[in-house]
Amino acid sequence: MAEPTSDATTTSAYDRAAAYLANERFHQQLTLPATTDHDALVVSYTDAGRDAGDDPKSVPTMLYIPGMFSSRLFAVFPLHAMGQKLGVRVLAIDRPGMGHSTNVPLSQRLAVWLETVPALLKHLGIDHVSLVSHSAGTLYSLNLLYHFRDILSPNKPFVALFAPFVHPTHSGLVSLKMAQWLPVRAFSAWHHIPRLVVTKAQPAFASSGAVLSKATNAILGKADITNDEGHSSSRRLAKKYGMDGGLQEELDELIPKTMFEGQTVGADSEVLQCLKKGASGTWGKCDDYPTFIRDLAELERSRGLGEGRPRIKIRVYFAETDALIGKRGQSYFEECWAGKDGEFEDCIDFAAESVDKTDHDSVPRKLRILEAIFHEAGGKKTRHSGATSAEGGTQVGSGE
């Protein structure tokens, strides 16, 4: 389906946003065959960005793995327009119980995910992807990285983690510890609460598990922290990527509303998964981050080092203010990857940074960072004014 071409002066911004969102590429489905563990499962996904045409193997592709409310629609804005301009295909998959994806029990979420991704890539004729995840999507990204390492490019293996989720045991955040005290059955209607918080009581596009903290704060009467992003991102999206301000504003409102018009029951299981409530082992291979990283390093070494073989490049982007991770959780996550005396440096190229003027939900929409990630994923490099990205947890500027 072609992008809408109506003149902005004759068509309302809402109508243009609705037409934009109706693109059939954003509403694809695949059926996984029945197995001994489950019946046939429907999986809904978005195929955004660059159109692969008849040669999908040659088109650089990014698999974007959103946070707790893991809607495929979060690849629509701004990733679709950026992918088209920078030459990168962008995939996003509704995890079980989201969109049109068949819901499954909590105990099967990761197993179904690990079945879904290879099946979808095979269906689309894609050999390699870069992995980009946000918040709770970290669990799904890291399990995929370990179990299906070969889906990364052999020449440029790249993983980006936005605001990676850290269990409250390590972040120490009171709001999440309070949620842990609630009984499992209290989360059976969790997916209804953010429907109000996101679309009514809070700013639009709260796209991840940060809504858990927002909902808690709303109940406790606490103020929500907002960030002054200014207008530079909007101007850049308009000038470089062809998305005028009116279209951006309407998409910001329409995408979460469209998401909550569909199925979101899977969030009930995912909040339990994040809090490690209910069945054990729901974090899969990354149940313990230090153990996961040591095992990943050993896996990399077993593949052979040297002779020009590139290390896995892992980049982590933390928010300046994060209601789900906090500074303690950030430090813990960085220390896990640093290891002792640089013990993983021979096989893992790790760096992290804190992104100025962002919170847990806004950090994955920082254009400077996104453009760098698109480049790492094989897209066109963009010239960018403003601060140069620093490594090793250094605070960086917010110039868009």
C-alpha positions as CSV (number, residue, x, y, z in Angstrom):
1,M,0.0,0.0,0.0
2,A,1.5,3.4,-1.0
3,E,2.0,6.1,1.5
4,P,-0.7,8.8,1.5
5,T,0.0,11.5,-0.9
6,S,-2.9,13.9,-0.2
7,D,-1.9,17.6,0.2
8,A,-1.7,18.5,3.9
9,T,-3.6,21.7,3.1
10,T,-6.7,19.8,1.9
11,T,-6.7,16.7,4.1
12,S,-6.9,16.9,7.9
13,A,-3.9,15.7,10.0
14,Y,-6.1,13.1,11.6
15,D,-7.2,11.7,8.2
16,R,-3.6,11.6,7.0
17,A,-2.5,9.8,10.2
18,A,-5.4,7.3,9.9
19,A,-4.3,6.6,6.3
20,Y,-0.7,6.3,7.3
21,L,-1.6,3.8,10.0
22,A,-3.8,1.8,7.7
23,N,-0.8,0.8,5.6
24,E,-1.2,-3.0,5.0
25,R,2.5,-3.6,5.8
26,F,1.7,-2.7,9.4
27,H,-1.0,-5.4,9.8
28,Q,0.5,-8.7,8.6
29,Q,-0.2,-12.1,10.1
30,L,1.5,-15.5,10.1
31,T,0.1,-18.8,11.4
32,L,2.5,-21.1,13.3
33,P,1.5,-24.8,12.9
34,A,0.3,-26.8,15.8
35,T,2.9,-28.7,17.8
36,T,2.7,-31.2,20.7
37,D,2.9,-28.2,23.0
38,H,0.3,-25.9,21.5
39,D,-2.4,-25.6,18.9
40,A,-1.9,-23.5,15.7
41,L,-1.0,-19.9,16.7
42,V,-1.6,-16.6,14.9
43,V,1.2,-14.1,15.0
44,S,0.6,-10.5,14.0
45,Y,3.5,-8.3,12.9
46,T,4.6,-5.1,11.2
47,D,6.9,-5.0,8.2
48,A,8.0,-1.4,8.0
49,G,10.8,0.8,6.7
50,R,12.4,-0.1,3.4
51,D,10.4,-2.4,1.1
52,A,12.5,-5.5,0.5
53,G,11.2,-6.1,-3.0
54,D,12.3,-9.4,-4.6
55,D,15.7,-9.6,-2.7
56,P,15.0,-9.7,1.1
57,K,18.4,-11.3,1.8
58,S,20.3,-8.2,0.6
59,V,18.2,-5.6,2.6
60,P,19.6,-4.7,6.0
61,T,16.9,-5.6,8.6
62,M,16.2,-4.6,12.2
63,L,14.0,-6.6,14.5
64,Y,12.5,-4.1,17.0
65,I,11.3,-5.7,20.2
66,P,9.2,-3.3,22.2
67,G,8.5,-3.1,25.9
68,M,5.7,-4.7,28.0
69,F,2.8,-3.4,25.8
70,S,4.6,-5.0,22.9
71,S,2.6,-3.7,20.1
72,R,3.9,-4.1,16.6
73,L,2.5,-0.5,16.0
74,F,5.4,1.0,17.9
75,A,7.5,0.4,14.7
76,V,5.2,2.7,12.8
77,F,6.4,6.0,14.1
78,P,9.1,7.1,13.6
79,L,10.8,3.9,12.6
80,H,8.9,3.4,9.4
81,A,9.8,6.7,7.9
82,M,13.4,6.5,9.1
83,G,13.8,3.0,7.7
84,Q,12.5,4.1,4.3
85,K,14.9,7.1,4.2
86,L,17.9,5.2,5.6
87,G,17.4,2.0,3.7
88,V,16.6,-0.4,6.5
89,R,13.7,-2.8,6.8
90,V,12.0,-2.8,10.3
91,L,10.1,-5.8,11.8
92,A,8.1,-5.7,15.0
93,I,6.1,-8.7,16.3
94,D,3.1,-8.7,18.6
95,R,4.0,-11.1,21.5
96,P,1.3,-13.6,22.6
97,G,-1.9,-11.9,23.7
98,M,-1.1,-8.6,21.9
99,G,-2.7,-7.4,18.7
100,H,-3.9,-10.4,16.8
101,S,-1.3,-12.8,18.3
102,T,-2.8,-15.8,20.0
103,N,-2.4,-15.6,23.8
104,V,-0.5,-18.4,25.6
105,P,0.1,-19.2,29.3
106,L,3.0,-17.4,30.9
107,S,5.1,-20.6,31.0
108,Q,5.0,-20.7,27.2
109,R,5.7,-17.1,26.3
110,L,9.4,-17.3,25.7
111,A,9.2,-20.7,24.1
112,V,6.6,-19.4,21.6
113,W,8.7,-16.3,21.0
114,L,11.8,-18.5,20.2
115,E,9.6,-20.5,17.8
116,T,8.1,-17.4,16.2
117,V,11.1,-15.4,15.2
118,P,12.9,-18.0,13.1
119,A,9.6,-19.0,11.5
120,L,8.9,-15.4,10.5
121,L,12.4,-14.7,9.2
122,K,12.2,-17.9,7.1
123,H,8.7,-16.9,5.9
124,L,10.1,-13.5,4.8
125,G,13.3,-14.8,3.3
126,I,15.5,-13.0,5.8
127,D,18.8,-14.5,6.9
128,H,20.1,-11.8,9.3
129,V,18.9,-9.0,11.5
130,S,20.1,-6.5,14.1
131,L,18.3,-6.8,17.4
132,V,16.9,-3.6,19.0
133,S,14.8,-3.9,22.2
134,H,13.2,-1.7,24.8
135,S,12.5,-2.4,28.5
136,A,10.8,-5.8,29.0
137,G,11.8,-6.6,25.4
138,T,15.3,-7.1,26.8
139,L,14.3,-10.6,28.0
140,Y,13.1,-11.6,24.6
141,S,16.1,-10.0,22.8
142,L,18.8,-11.7,25.0
143,N,17.1,-15.1,24.8
144,L,17.0,-14.8,21.1
145,L,20.6,-13.7,21.0
146,Y,21.8,-16.8,22.9
147,H,19.6,-19.4,21.3
148,F,19.8,-18.1,17.7
149,R,23.1,-16.3,17.6
150,D,23.4,-16.9,13.8
151,I,20.5,-14.5,13.0
152,L,22.9,-11.7,13.6
153,S,25.0,-10.5,10.7
154,P,28.3,-12.5,10.5
155,N,30.2,-9.3,9.5
156,K,28.5,-6.8,11.8
157,P,26.6,-8.4,14.7
158,F,24.8,-5.7,16.5
159,V,22.4,-5.5,19.5
160,A,20.9,-2.3,21.0
161,L,19.1,-2.2,24.3
162,F,17.0,0.8,25.3
163,A,16.3,1.1,29.0
164,P,16.9,-2.6,29.7
165,F,14.6,-4.0,32.4
166,V,16.2,-4.8,35.7
167,H,14.4,-6.8,38.3
168,P,13.4,-4.7,41.4
169,T,15.8,-6.9,43.5
170,H,18.6,-5.1,41.8
171,S,17.0,-1.7,41.0
172,G,15.5,-1.3,44.5
173,L,12.6,0.8,43.3
174,V,9.8,1.1,45.8
175,S,7.0,1.2,43.3
176,L,8.0,-2.2,41.8
177,K,8.6,-3.7,45.2
178,M,5.1,-2.7,46.1
179,A,3.8,-4.4,43.0
180,Q,5.7,-7.6,44.0
181,W,3.7,-7.7,47.2
182,L,0.4,-8.0,45.3
183,P,-1.0,-11.6,44.8
184,V,-0.8,-13.1,41.3
185,R,-4.5,-12.9,40.8
186,A,-4.4,-9.1,41.3
187,F,-2.8,-8.8,37.8
188,S,-5.5,-10.7,36.0
189,A,-7.0,-7.4,34.9
190,W,-3.8,-5.5,34.6
191,H,-4.2,-4.9,30.9
192,H,-7.3,-2.8,31.5
193,I,-5.6,-0.3,33.8
194,P,-3.1,1.2,31.3
195,R,-5.9,1.6,28.8
196,L,-7.0,4.4,31.0
197,V,-3.6,5.6,32.1
198,V,-2.2,5.8,28.5
199,T,-5.1,7.1,26.6
200,K,-6.8,9.3,29.3
201,A,-4.8,10.2,32.4
202,Q,-1.2,10.4,31.1
203,P,0.6,11.8,28.0
204,A,0.2,9.7,24.9
205,F,2.5,7.0,23.8
206,A,3.6,5.5,27.1
207,S,4.8,2.5,25.2
208,S,6.3,0.2,27.8
209,G,6.3,-1.2,31.3
210,A,6.9,2.3,32.6
211,V,3.2,2.6,32.7
212,L,3.3,0.2,35.7
213,S,5.1,2.9,37.6
214,K,2.8,5.6,36.2
215,A,-0.3,3.6,37.3
216,T,1.2,3.2,40.8
217,N,2.0,6.8,41.1
218,A,-1.5,7.8,39.9
219,I,-3.0,5.6,42.6
220,L,-0.7,7.1,45.3
221,G,-1.3,10.6,44.1
222,K,2.3,11.2,43.0
223,A,3.2,13.5,40.1
224,D,4.5,12.0,36.9
225,I,7.9,13.2,35.7
226,T,7.9,14.7,32.2
227,N,10.8,15.7,30.0
228,D,11.3,18.8,27.9
229,E,12.3,17.4,24.5
230,G,11.8,20.7,22.7
231,H,10.9,20.9,19.1
232,S,14.1,19.9,17.4
233,S,13.1,16.3,16.9
234,S,9.8,17.2,15.4
235,R,11.5,19.6,13.0
236,R,14.1,17.0,12.0
237,L,11.3,14.4,11.4
238,A,9.5,16.9,9.2
239,K,12.5,18.1,7.3
240,K,14.4,14.9,6.8
241,Y,11.8,12.2,7.0
242,G,8.8,13.9,5.5
243,M,6.6,13.8,8.6
244,D,5.0,17.2,9.3
245,G,4.1,18.3,12.8
246,G,0.4,17.7,12.4
247,L,1.0,14.1,11.2
248,Q,3.3,13.5,14.1
249,E,0.9,14.8,16.7
250,E,-2.0,12.7,15.4
251,L,0.1,9.5,15.2
252,D,1.2,10.1,18.8
253,E,-2.5,10.0,19.8
254,L,-3.8,7.4,17.3
255,I,-1.2,4.7,17.7
256,P,-1.8,3.9,21.5
257,K,-5.6,4.3,21.0
258,T,-5.5,1.8,18.1
259,M,-3.3,-0.5,20.2
260,F,-5.8,-0.5,23.1
261,E,-8.7,-1.2,20.7
262,G,-7.1,-4.5,20.0
263,Q,-6.1,-7.4,22.3
264,T,-3.7,-6.5,25.2
265,V,-4.4,-9.4,27.6
266,G,-0.8,-10.7,27.1
267,A,0.3,-7.8,29.3
268,D,-1.2,-9.6,32.3
269,S,1.4,-12.4,31.9
270,E,4.2,-10.1,31.0
271,V,4.0,-8.0,34.1
272,L,4.1,-11.2,36.1
273,Q,7.1,-12.3,34.0
274,C,8.9,-9.0,34.7
275,L,8.3,-9.3,38.4
276,K,9.2,-13.0,38.4
277,K,5.9,-13.8,40.0
278,G,4.1,-17.1,39.3
279,A,6.0,-19.9,37.5
280,S,9.8,-20.0,37.8
281,G,12.1,-19.8,34.9
282,T,10.1,-17.3,32.8
283,W,13.1,-15.2,32.1
284,G,14.7,-18.2,30.3
285,K,18.4,-18.0,29.7
286,C,18.8,-14.5,31.2
287,D,17.2,-15.3,34.5
288,D,20.4,-14.2,36.1
289,Y,22.3,-11.5,34.0
290,P,25.8,-12.3,35.2
291,T,25.4,-16.0,34.4
292,F,23.8,-15.1,31.0
293,I,26.7,-12.9,30.1
294,R,29.4,-15.4,31.1
295,D,27.6,-18.1,29.1
296,L,27.2,-15.8,26.1
297,A,30.9,-15.0,26.2
298,E,31.8,-18.7,26.3
299,L,29.4,-19.3,23.4
300,E,31.2,-16.6,21.4
301,R,34.6,-18.0,22.2
302,S,33.5,-21.4,21.1
303,R,32.7,-19.9,17.7
304,G,36.3,-19.0,17.3
305,L,38.0,-15.6,17.7
306,G,40.5,-13.7,15.7
307,E,41.1,-13.9,11.9
308,G,38.9,-10.8,11.4
309,R,35.9,-12.2,13.2
310,P,34.0,-9.3,14.7
311,R,33.0,-9.2,18.3
312,I,29.3,-8.8,19.1
313,K,28.6,-5.0,19.4
314,I,26.2,-4.3,22.2
315,R,25.1,-0.8,22.9
316,V,22.9,0.2,25.8
317,Y,21.0,3.5,26.1
318,F,19.8,4.5,29.5
319,A,17.3,7.3,30.2
320,E,18.3,10.3,32.3
321,T,15.3,9.7,34.6
322,D,14.0,6.2,34.7
323,A,11.0,5.1,36.9
324,L,11.5,1.4,36.1
325,I,15.3,1.1,36.5
326,G,16.7,3.9,38.5
327,K,20.4,4.7,38.8
328,R,21.0,1.6,41.0
329,G,19.5,-0.6,38.3
330,Q,21.6,1.1,35.6
331,S,24.8,0.6,37.6
332,Y,24.0,-3.1,38.2
333,F,23.3,-3.7,34.5
334,E,26.6,-2.0,33.4
335,E,28.6,-3.9,36.0
336,C,27.2,-7.2,34.8
337,W,28.5,-6.6,31.3
338,A,31.8,-5.1,32.4
339,G,32.6,-8.2,34.4
340,K,35.8,-8.4,36.3
341,D,38.9,-6.7,34.9
342,G,37.4,-6.6,31.4
343,E,36.9,-10.4,31.3
344,F,34.5,-10.2,28.3
345,E,36.3,-7.7,26.1
346,D,37.9,-10.4,23.9
347,C,34.5,-11.4,22.5
348,I,31.9,-8.7,23.5
349,D,32.2,-5.0,22.5
350,F,30.0,-3.4,25.1
351,A,29.3,0.3,25.7
352,A,26.6,2.3,27.4
353,E,25.4,5.8,27.7
354,S,22.9,7.9,29.5
355,V,20.8,10.0,27.2
356,D,20.1,13.5,28.4
357,K,16.5,14.7,28.8
358,T,14.8,11.3,28.4
359,D,12.7,9.1,30.5
360,H,12.0,5.3,30.3
361,D,9.5,5.8,27.4
362,S,11.1,8.6,25.5
363,V,14.7,7.2,25.2
364,P,13.9,4.9,22.3
365,R,12.6,7.8,20.3
366,K,15.7,9.9,20.5
367,L,16.5,10.7,16.9
368,R,20.3,11.0,17.3
369,I,20.4,7.6,18.8
370,L,18.0,6.0,16.4
371,E,20.0,7.3,13.4
372,A,23.2,5.8,14.9
373,I,21.4,2.5,15.3
374,F,20.0,2.5,11.8
375,H,23.6,3.0,10.6
376,E,24.8,0.1,12.7
377,A,22.0,-2.0,11.2
378,G,23.4,-1.4,7.8
379,G,21.5,1.8,6.8
380,K,22.8,5.0,5.3
381,K,25.0,7.1,7.6
382,T,23.6,10.5,8.6
383,R,25.5,13.7,9.4
384,H,24.5,15.0,12.8
385,S,25.2,18.2,14.6
386,G,25.4,18.1,18.4
387,A,27.4,16.0,20.9
388,T,29.3,13.0,19.8
389,S,28.1,9.8,21.4
390,A,30.2,8.8,24.4
391,E,30.8,5.3,25.7
392,G,31.2,3.7,29.1
393,G,28.2,5.3,30.8
394,T,29.2,8.9,30.0
395,Q,26.4,11.5,30.0
396,V,25.8,12.8,26.5
397,G,24.0,15.8,25.1
398,S,20.5,15.9,23.7
399,G,21.1,17.7,20.4
400,E,18.8,16.3,17.8
